[in-house]
Amino acid sequence: MDNKIKELRKARSVTQDELAFAVGVTRQTVISLENGRYNASLQLAYKISRYFGKTIEEVFIFEEEN
């Protein structure tokens, strides 16, 4: 699942550490999310979206598999 976390984070001048602390995960989790190696749980997706003042759909791009 693609996401816009890195773009949103950089637009706000927020570090990976700051975002991780704000949503209760490690910096490694943020790195993995940004690089597409990890898909956020619904709870984490909600926390990240709220942090940026966006909807989940505005942060995470879900593409159905055919």
Protein Blocks (a to p, Z undefined) as FASTA:
>chain_A
ZZfklmmmmmnopafklmmmmnopafklmmmmmnopaccdfklmmmmmmmnopafklmpc
cdddZZ
